[in-house]
């Protein structure tokens, strides 16, 4: 994975960083949001892209 396409997904409830992924920043301009499982909250929550 190249570093310029690497993103971090953090939980909106507990703010813990749970997932690392990549995206094409030329196509997707706004921040990514998706429902993922949070190990700290132990439930599915909304995860947003963070810096």
mmCIF file as Biopython writes it, N, C-alpha, C and O atoms, coordinates in Angstrom:
data_model
#
loop_
_atom_site.group_PDB
_atom_site.id
_atom_site.type_symbol
_atom_site.label_atom_id
_atom_site.label_alt_id
_atom_site.label_comp_id
_atom_site.label_asym_id
_atom_site.label_entity_id
_atom_site.label_seq_id
_atom_site.pdbx_PDB_ins_code
_atom_site.Cartn_x
_atom_site.Cartn_y
_atom_site.Cartn_z
_atom_site.occupancy
_atom_site.B_iso_or_equiv
_atom_site.auth_seq_id
_atom_site.auth_asym_id
_atom_site.pdbx_PDB_model_num
ATOM 1   N N  . UNK A ? 1  ? 0.847   -1.183 0.000  1.0 0.0 1  A 1 
ATOM 2   C CA . UNK A ? 1  ? 0.000   0.000  0.000  1.0 0.0 1  A 1 
ATOM 3   C C  . UNK A ? 1  ? 0.884   1.236  0.000  1.0 0.0 1  A 1 
ATOM 4   O O  . UNK A ? 1  ? 1.844   1.329  0.766  1.0 0.0 1  A 1 
ATOM 5   N N  . UNK A ? 2  ? 0.555   2.169  -0.855 1.0 0.0 2  A 1 
ATOM 6   C CA . UNK A ? 2  ? 1.323   3.410  -0.850 1.0 0.0 2  A 1 
ATOM 7   C C  . UNK A ? 2  ? 0.800   4.335  0.240  1.0 0.0 2  A 1 
ATOM 8   O O  . UNK A ? 2  ? -0.388  4.315  0.564  1.0 0.0 2  A 1 
ATOM 9   N N  . UNK A ? 3  ? 1.677   5.135  0.797  1.0 0.0 3  A 1 
ATOM 10  C CA . UNK A ? 3  ? 1.335   5.983  1.940  1.0 0.0 3  A 1 
ATOM 11  C C  . UNK A ? 3  ? 0.372   7.105  1.567  1.0 0.0 3  A 1 
ATOM 12  O O  . UNK A ? 3  ? -0.390  7.562  2.419  1.0 0.0 3  A 1 
ATOM 13  N N  . UNK A ? 4  ? 0.387   7.559  0.319  1.0 0.0 4  A 1 
ATOM 14  C CA . UNK A ? 4  ? -0.490  8.679  -0.039 1.0 0.0 4  A 1 
ATOM 15  C C  . UNK A ? 4  ? -1.945  8.248  -0.157 1.0 0.0 4  A 1 
ATOM 16  O O  . UNK A ? 4  ? -2.827  9.104  -0.091 1.0 0.0 4  A 1 
ATOM 17  N N  . UNK A ? 5  ? -2.234  6.965  -0.328 1.0 0.0 5  A 1 
ATOM 18  C CA . UNK A ? 5  ? -3.609  6.476  -0.415 1.0 0.0 5  A 1 
ATOM 19  C C  . UNK A ? 5  ? -4.104  5.871  0.891  1.0 0.0 5  A 1 
ATOM 20  O O  . UNK A ? 5  ? -5.266  5.472  0.976  1.0 0.0 5  A 1 
ATOM 21  N N  . UNK A ? 6  ? -3.251  5.791  1.912  1.0 0.0 6  A 1 
ATOM 22  C CA . UNK A ? 6  ? -3.593  5.149  3.173  1.0 0.0 6  A 1 
ATOM 23  C C  . UNK A ? 6  ? -4.473  6.072  4.023  1.0 0.0 6  A 1 
ATOM 24  O O  . UNK A ? 6  ? -4.176  7.256  4.182  1.0 0.0 6  A 1 
ATOM 25  N N  . UNK A ? 7  ? -5.570  5.505  4.571  1.0 0.0 7  A 1 
ATOM 26  C CA . UNK A ? 7  ? -6.458  6.269  5.448  1.0 0.0 7  A 1 
ATOM 27  C C  . UNK A ? 7  ? -6.671  5.488  6.739  1.0 0.0 7  A 1 
ATOM 28  O O  . UNK A ? 7  ? -6.414  4.285  6.796  1.0 0.0 7  A 1 
ATOM 29  N N  . UNK A ? 8  ? -7.141  6.179  7.773  1.0 0.0 8  A 1 
ATOM 30  C CA . UNK A ? 8  ? -7.416  5.592  9.079  1.0 0.0 8  A 1 
ATOM 31  C C  . UNK A ? 8  ? -8.888  5.798  9.381  1.0 0.0 8  A 1 
ATOM 32  O O  . UNK A ? 8  ? -9.410  6.901  9.219  1.0 0.0 8  A 1 
ATOM 33  N N  . UNK A ? 9  ? -9.566  4.734  9.823  1.0 0.0 9  A 1 
ATOM 34  C CA . UNK A ? 9  ? -10.972 4.825  10.212 1.0 0.0 9  A 1 
ATOM 35  C C  . UNK A ? 9  ? -11.076 4.735  11.729 1.0 0.0 9  A 1 
ATOM 36  O O  . UNK A ? 9  ? -10.592 3.782  12.340 1.0 0.0 9  A 1 
ATOM 37  N N  . UNK A ? 10 ? -11.712 5.739  12.330 1.0 0.0 10 A 1 
ATOM 38  C CA . UNK A ? 10 ? -11.864 5.802  13.780 1.0 0.0 10 A 1 
ATOM 39  C C  . UNK A ? 10 ? -13.346 5.777  14.153 1.0 0.0 10 A 1 
ATOM 40  O O  . UNK A ? 10 ? -14.190 6.298  13.424 1.0 0.0 10 A 1 
ATOM 41  N N  . UNK A ? 11 ? -13.643 5.174  15.281 1.0 0.0 11 A 1 
ATOM 42  C CA . UNK A ? 11 ? -15.010 5.073  15.785 1.0 0.0 11 A 1 
ATOM 43  C C  . UNK A ? 11 ? -15.500 6.456  16.218 1.0 0.0 11 A 1 
ATOM 44  O O  . UNK A ? 11 ? -14.751 7.219  16.828 1.0 0.0 11 A 1 
ATOM 45  N N  . UNK A ? 12 ? -16.751 6.774  15.903 1.0 0.0 12 A 1 
ATOM 46  C CA . UNK A ? 12 ? -17.294 8.075  16.291 1.0 0.0 12 A 1 
ATOM 47  C C  . UNK A ? 12 ? -17.733 8.097  17.752 1.0 0.0 12 A 1 
ATOM 48  O O  . UNK A ? 12 ? -17.826 9.174  18.341 1.0 0.0 12 A 1 
ATOM 49  N N  . UNK A ? 13 ? -18.003 6.946  18.350 1.0 0.0 13 A 1 
ATOM 50  C CA . UNK A ? 13 ? -18.434 6.899  19.745 1.0 0.0 13 A 1 
ATOM 51  C C  . UNK A ? 13 ? -17.259 6.984  20.717 1.0 0.0 13 A 1 
ATOM 52  O O  . UNK A ? 13 ? -17.234 7.855  21.586 1.0 0.0 13 A 1 
ATOM 53  N N  . UNK A ? 14 ? -16.288 6.084  20.573 1.0 0.0 14 A 1 
ATOM 54  C CA . UNK A ? 14 ? -15.188 6.027  21.547 1.0 0.0 14 A 1 
ATOM 55  C C  . UNK A ? 14 ? -13.883 6.600  20.996 1.0 0.0 14 A 1 
ATOM 56  O O  . UNK A ? 14 ? -12.894 6.660  21.725 1.0 0.0 14 A 1 
ATOM 57  N N  . UNK A ? 15 ? -13.853 7.019  19.739 1.0 0.0 15 A 1 
ATOM 58  C CA . UNK A ? 15 ? -12.692 7.655  19.091 1.0 0.0 15 A 1 
ATOM 59  C C  . UNK A ? 15 ? -11.473 6.736  18.963 1.0 0.0 15 A 1 
ATOM 60  O O  . UNK A ? 15 ? -10.366 7.229  18.749 1.0 0.0 15 A 1 
ATOM 61  N N  . UNK A ? 16 ? -11.646 5.423  19.087 1.0 0.0 16 A 1 
ATOM 62  C CA . UNK A ? 16 ? -10.510 4.515  18.935 1.0 0.0 16 A 1 
ATOM 63  C C  . UNK A ? 16 ? -10.294 4.199  17.455 1.0 0.0 16 A 1 
ATOM 64  O O  . UNK A ? 16 ? -11.247 4.062  16.688 1.0 0.0 16 A 1 
ATOM 65  N N  . UNK A ? 17 ? -9.024  4.086  17.074 1.0 0.0 17 A 1 
ATOM 66  C CA . UNK A ? 17 ? -8.659  3.774  15.690 1.0 0.0 17 A 1 
ATOM 67  C C  . UNK A ? 17 ? -8.693  2.265  15.535 1.0 0.0 17 A 1 
ATOM 68  O O  . UNK A ? 17 ? -7.954  1.547  16.209 1.0 0.0 17 A 1 
ATOM 69  N N  . UNK A ? 18 ? -9.561  1.779  14.636 1.0 0.0 18 A 1 
ATOM 70  C CA . UNK A ? 18 ? -9.757  0.347  14.491 1.0 0.0 18 A 1 
ATOM 71  C C  . UNK A ? 18 ? -9.330  -0.200 13.144 1.0 0.0 18 A 1 
ATOM 72  O O  . UNK A ? 18 ? -8.916  -1.356 13.057 1.0 0.0 18 A 1 
ATOM 73  N N  . UNK A ? 19 ? -9.418  0.595  12.094 1.0 0.0 19 A 1 
ATOM 74  C CA . UNK A ? 19 ? -9.187  0.087  10.756 1.0 0.0 19 A 1 
ATOM 75  C C  . UNK A ? 19 ? -8.267  0.998  9.961  1.0 0.0 19 A 1 
ATOM 76  O O  . UNK A ? 19 ? -8.288  2.219  10.119 1.0 0.0 19 A 1 
ATOM 77  N N  . UNK A ? 20 ? -7.452  0.378  9.096  1.0 0.0 20 A 1 
ATOM 78  C CA . UNK A ? 20 ? -6.621  1.079  8.127  1.0 0.0 20 A 1 
ATOM 79  C C  . UNK A ? 20 ? -7.057  0.582  6.759  1.0 0.0 20 A 1 
ATOM 80  O O  . UNK A ? 20 ? -7.283  -0.612 6.568  1.0 0.0 20 A 1 
ATOM 81  N N  . UNK A ? 21 ? -7.173  1.496  5.817  1.0 0.0 21 A 1 
ATOM 82  C CA . UNK A ? 21 ? -7.618  1.129  4.481  1.0 0.0 21 A 1 
ATOM 83  C C  . UNK A ? 21 ? -6.981  2.078  3.486  1.0 0.0 21 A 1 
ATOM 84  O O  . UNK A ? 21 ? -6.186  2.940  3.859  1.0 0.0 21 A 1 
ATOM 85  N N  . UNK A ? 22 ? -7.326  1.920  2.236  1.0 0.0 22 A 1 
ATOM 86  C CA . UNK A ? 22 ? -6.836  2.839  1.219  1.0 0.0 22 A 1 
ATOM 87  C C  . UNK A ? 22 ? -8.001  3.284  0.345  1.0 0.0 22 A 1 
ATOM 88  O O  . UNK A ? 22 ? -9.026  2.609  0.259  1.0 0.0 22 A 1 
ATOM 89  N N  . UNK A ? 23 ? -7.822  4.435  -0.301 1.0 0.0 23 A 1 
ATOM 90  C CA . UNK A ? 23 ? -8.851  4.939  -1.200 1.0 0.0 23 A 1 
ATOM 91  C C  . UNK A ? 23 ? -8.185  5.762  -2.286 1.0 0.0 23 A 1 
ATOM 92  O O  . UNK A ? 23 ? -7.069  6.253  -2.120 1.0 0.0 23 A 1 
ATOM 93  N N  . UNK A ? 24 ? -8.880  5.902  -3.388 1.0 0.0 24 A 1 
ATOM 94  C CA . UNK A ? 24 ? -8.406  6.721  -4.487 1.0 0.0 24 A 1 
ATOM 95  C C  . UNK A ? 24 ? -8.851  8.158  -4.211 1.0 0.0 24 A 1 
ATOM 96  O O  . UNK A ? 24 ? -10.034 8.478  -4.325 1.0 0.0 24 A 1 
ATOM 97  N N  . UNK A ? 25 ? -7.909  9.013  -3.852 1.0 0.0 25 A 1 
ATOM 98  C CA . UNK A ? 25 ? -8.242  10.379 -3.451 1.0 0.0 25 A 1 
ATOM 99  C C  . UNK A ? 25 ? -8.584  11.276 -4.629 1.0 0.0 25 A 1 
ATOM 100 O O  . UNK A ? 25 ? -9.134  12.361 -4.434 1.0 0.0 25 A 1 
ATOM 101 N N  . UNK A ? 26 ? -8.271  10.848 -5.850 1.0 0.0 26 A 1 
ATOM 102 C CA . UNK A ? 26 ? -8.656  11.620 -7.029 1.0 0.0 26 A 1 
ATOM 103 C C  . UNK A ? 26 ? -10.146 11.473 -7.312 1.0 0.0 26 A 1 
ATOM 104 O O  . UNK A ? 26 ? -10.778 12.407 -7.804 1.0 0.0 26 A 1 
ATOM 105 N N  . UNK A ? 27 ? -10.706 10.316 -7.008 1.0 0.0 27 A 1 
ATOM 106 C CA . UNK A ? 27 ? -12.124 10.055 -7.268 1.0 0.0 27 A 1 
ATOM 107 C C  . UNK A ? 27 ? -12.989 10.460 -6.076 1.0 0.0 27 A 1 
ATOM 108 O O  . UNK A ? 27 ? -13.999 11.142 -6.249 1.0 0.0 27 A 1 
ATOM 109 N N  . UNK A ? 28 ? -12.598 10.043 -4.860 1.0 0.0 28 A 1 
ATOM 110 C CA . UNK A ? 28 ? -13.367 10.329 -3.645 1.0 0.0 28 A 1 
ATOM 111 C C  . UNK A ? 28 ? -12.772 11.534 -2.936 1.0 0.0 28 A 1 
ATOM 112 O O  . UNK A ? 28 ? -11.721 11.428 -2.305 1.0 0.0 28 A 1 
ATOM 113 N N  . UNK A ? 29 ? -13.429 12.664 -3.036 1.0 0.0 29 A 1 
ATOM 114 C CA . UNK A ? 29 ? -12.906 13.911 -2.440 1.0 0.0 29 A 1 
ATOM 115 C C  . UNK A ? 29 ? -13.272 14.056 -0.969 1.0 0.0 29 A 1 
ATOM 116 O O  . UNK A ? 29 ? -12.439 14.498 -0.178 1.0 0.0 29 A 1 
ATOM 117 N N  . UNK A ? 30 ? -14.508 13.693 -0.575 1.0 0.0 30 A 1 
ATOM 118 C CA . UNK A ? 30 ? -14.910 13.884 0.821  1.0 0.0 30 A 1 
ATOM 119 C C  . UNK A ? 30 ? -14.504 12.678 1.663  1.0 0.0 30 A 1 
ATOM 120 O O  . UNK A ? 30 ? -14.090 11.641 1.144  1.0 0.0 30 A 1 
ATOM 121 N N  . UNK A ? 31 ? -14.636 12.845 2.970  1.0 0.0 31 A 1 
ATOM 122 C CA . UNK A ? 31 ? -14.195 11.816 3.906  1.0 0.0 31 A 1 
ATOM 123 C C  . UNK A ? 31 ? -15.111 10.605 3.879  1.0 0.0 31 A 1 
ATOM 124 O O  . UNK A ? 31 ? -16.324 10.721 3.700  1.0 0.0 31 A 1 
ATOM 125 N N  . UNK A ? 32 ? -14.510 9.456  4.058  1.0 0.0 32 A 1 
ATOM 126 C CA . UNK A ? 32 ? -15.218 8.191  4.004  1.0 0.0 32 A 1 
ATOM 127 C C  . UNK A ? 32 ? -15.902 7.909  5.337  1.0 0.0 32 A 1 
ATOM 128 O O  . UNK A ? 32 ? -15.324 8.139  6.399  1.0 0.0 32 A 1 
ATOM 129 N N  . UNK A ? 33 ? -17.143 7.406  5.277  1.0 0.0 33 A 1 
ATOM 130 C CA . UNK A ? 33 ? -17.899 7.014  6.464  1.0 0.0 33 A 1 
ATOM 131 C C  . UNK A ? 33 ? -18.524 5.658  6.203  1.0 0.0 33 A 1 
ATOM 132 O O  . UNK A ? 33 ? -19.134 5.454  5.153  1.0 0.0 33 A 1 
ATOM 133 N N  . UNK A ? 34 ? -18.385 4.729  7.133  1.0 0.0 34 A 1 
ATOM 134 C CA . UNK A ? 34 ? -18.997 3.419  6.964  1.0 0.0 34 A 1 
ATOM 135 C C  . UNK A ? 34 ? -19.268 2.760  8.308  1.0 0.0 34 A 1 
ATOM 136 O O  . UNK A ? 34 ? -18.623 3.069  9.309  1.0 0.0 34 A 1 
ATOM 137 N N  . UNK A ? 35 ? -20.231 1.850  8.313  1.0 0.0 35 A 1 
ATOM 138 C CA . UNK A ? 35 ? -20.569 1.098  9.511  1.0 0.0 35 A 1 
ATOM 139 C C  . UNK A ? 35 ? -19.588 -0.058 9.649  1.0 0.0 35 A 1 
ATOM 140 O O  . UNK A ? 35 ? -19.496 -0.904 8.759  1.0 0.0 35 A 1 
ATOM 141 N N  . UNK A ? 36 ? -18.852 -0.100 10.760 1.0 0.0 36 A 1 
ATOM 142 C CA . UNK A ? 36 ? -17.886 -1.155 11.020 1.0 0.0 36 A 1 
ATOM 143 C C  . UNK A ? 36 ? -18.027 -1.600 12.473 1.0 0.0 36 A 1 
ATOM 144 O O  . UNK A ? 36 ? -18.642 -0.913 13.289 1.0 0.0 36 A 1 
ATOM 145 N N  . UNK A ? 37 ? -17.452 -2.750 12.782 1.0 0.0 37 A 1 
ATOM 146 C CA . UNK A ? 37 ? -17.484 -3.273 14.146 1.0 0.0 37 A 1 
ATOM 147 C C  . UNK A ? 37 ? -16.361 -2.644 14.968 1.0 0.0 37 A 1 
ATOM 148 O O  . UNK A ? 37 ? -15.205 -2.629 14.544 1.0 0.0 37 A 1 
ATOM 149 N N  . UNK A ? 38 ? -16.708 -2.130 16.140 1.0 0.0 38 A 1 
ATOM 150 C CA . UNK A ? 38 ? -15.725 -1.545 17.055 1.0 0.0 38 A 1 
ATOM 151 C C  . UNK A ? 38 ? -15.465 -2.534 18.181 1.0 0.0 38 A 1 
ATOM 152 O O  . UNK A ? 38 ? -16.398 -2.971 18.855 1.0 0.0 38 A 1 
ATOM 153 N N  . UNK A ? 39 ? -14.193 -2.890 18.389 1.0 0.0 39 A 1 
ATOM 154 C CA . UNK A ? 39 ? -13.832 -3.847 19.441 1.0 0.0 39 A 1 
ATOM 155 C C  . UNK A ? 39 ? -13.988 -3.243 20.827 1.0 0.0 39 A 1 
ATOM 156 O O  . UNK A ? 39 ? -14.303 -3.953 21.782 1.0 0.0 39 A 1 
ATOM 157 N N  . UNK A ? 40 ? -13.772 -1.940 20.945 1.0 0.0 40 A 1 
ATOM 158 C CA . UNK A ? 40 ? -13.885 -1.286 22.253 1.0 0.0 40 A 1 
ATOM 159 C C  . UNK A ? 40 ? -15.350 -1.165 22.680 1.0 0.0 40 A 1 
ATOM 160 O O  . UNK A ? 40 ? -15.681 -1.429 23.836 1.0 0.0 40 A 1 
ATOM 161 N N  . UNK A ? 41 ? -16.226 -0.768 21.754 1.0 0.0 41 A 1 
ATOM 162 C CA . UNK A ? 41 ? -17.660 -0.627 22.058 1.0 0.0 41 A 1 
ATOM 163 C C  . UNK A ? 41 ? -18.388 -1.968 22.005 1.0 0.0 41 A 1 
ATOM 164 O O  . UNK A ? 41 ? -19.462 -2.119 22.589 1.0 0.0 41 A 1 
ATOM 165 N N  . UNK A ? 42 ? -17.807 -2.937 21.309 1.0 0.0 42 A 1 
ATOM 166 C CA . UNK A ? 42 ? -18.376 -4.260 21.084 1.0 0.0 42 A 1 
ATOM 167 C C  . UNK A ? 42 ? -19.731 -4.201 20.400 1.0 0.0 42 A 1 
ATOM 168 O O  . UNK A ? 42 ? -20.663 -4.912 20.779 1.0 0.0 42 A 1 
ATOM 169 N N  . UNK A ? 43 ? -19.834 -3.330 19.368 1.0 0.0 43 A 1 
ATOM 170 C CA . UNK A ? 43 ? -21.034 -3.236 18.538 1.0 0.0 43 A 1 
ATOM 171 C C  . UNK A ? 43 ? -20.673 -2.534 17.233 1.0 0.0 43 A 1 
ATOM 172 O O  . UNK A ? 43 ? -19.577 -1.989 17.099 1.0 0.0 43 A 1 
ATOM 173 N N  . UNK A ? 44 ? -21.585 -2.548 16.283 1.0 0.0 44 A 1 
ATOM 174 C CA . UNK A ? 44 ? -21.373 -1.859 15.019 1.0 0.0 44 A 1 
ATOM 175 C C  . UNK A ? 44 ? -21.667 -0.376 15.202 1.0 0.0 44 A 1 
ATOM 176 O O  . UNK A ? 44 ? -22.740 -0.004 15.675 1.0 0.0 44 A 1 
ATOM 177 N N  . UNK A ? 45 ? -20.717 0.462  14.827 1.0 0.0 45 A 1 
ATOM 178 C CA . UNK A ? 45 ? -20.866 1.905  14.948 1.0 0.0 45 A 1 
ATOM 179 C C  . UNK A ? 45 ? -20.377 2.568  13.662 1.0 0.0 45 A 1 
ATOM 180 O O  . UNK A ? 45 ? -19.771 1.923  12.807 1.0 0.0 45 A 1 
ATOM 181 N N  . UNK A ? 46 ? -20.645 3.834  13.545 1.0 0.0 46 A 1 
ATOM 182 C CA . UNK A ? 46 ? -20.197 4.598  12.399 1.0 0.0 46 A 1 
ATOM 183 C C  . UNK A ? 46 ? -18.707 4.929  12.570 1.0 0.0 46 A 1 
ATOM 184 O O  . UNK A ? 46 ? -18.295 5.445  13.609 1.0 0.0 46 A 1 
ATOM 185 N N  . UNK A ? 47 ? -17.920 4.631  11.555 1.0 0.0 47 A 1 
ATOM 186 C CA . UNK A ? 47 ? -16.491 4.935  11.554 1.0 0.0 47 A 1 
ATOM 187 C C  . UNK A ? 47 ? -16.238 5.974  10.481 1.0 0.0 47 A 1 
ATOM 188 O O  . UNK A ? 47 ? -16.710 5.844  9.351  1.0 0.0 47 A 1 
ATOM 189 N N  . UNK A ? 48 ? -15.480 7.018  10.846 1.0 0.0 48 A 1 
ATOM 190 C CA . UNK A ? 48 ? -15.159 8.088  9.909  1.0 0.0 48 A 1 
ATOM 191 C C  . UNK A ? 48 ? -13.665 8.124  9.657  1.0 0.0 48 A 1 
ATOM 192 O O  . UNK A ? 48 ? -12.862 7.712  10.494 1.0 0.0 48 A 1 
ATOM 193 N N  . UNK A ? 49 ? -13.318 8.620  8.501  1.0 0.0 49 A 1 
ATOM 194 C CA . UNK A ? 49 ? -11.911 8.784  8.144  1.0 0.0 49 A 1 
ATOM 195 C C  . UNK A ? 49 ? -11.298 9.901  8.980  1.0 0.0 49 A 1 
ATOM 196 O O  . UNK A ? 49 ? -11.870 10.985 9.092  1.0 0.0 49 A 1 
ATOM 197 N N  . UNK A ? 50 ? -10.148 9.638  9.557  1.0 0.0 50 A 1 
ATOM 198 C CA . UNK A ? 50 ? -9.443  10.656 10.336 1.0 0.0 50 A 1 
ATOM 199 C C  . UNK A ? 50 ? -8.043  10.832 9.788  1.0 0.0 50 A 1 
ATOM 200 O O  . UNK A ? 50 ? -7.600  10.062 8.935  1.0 0.0 50 A 1 
ATOM 201 N N  . UNK A ? 51 ? -7.343  11.849 10.279 1.0 0.0 51 A 1 
ATOM 202 C CA . UNK A ? 51 ? -6.016  12.140 9.739  1.0 0.0 51 A 1 
ATOM 203 C C  . UNK A ? 51 ? -4.974  11.200 10.285 1.0 0.0 51 A 1 
ATOM 204 O O  . UNK A ? 51 ? -3.799  11.308 9.932  1.0 0.0 51 A 1 
#
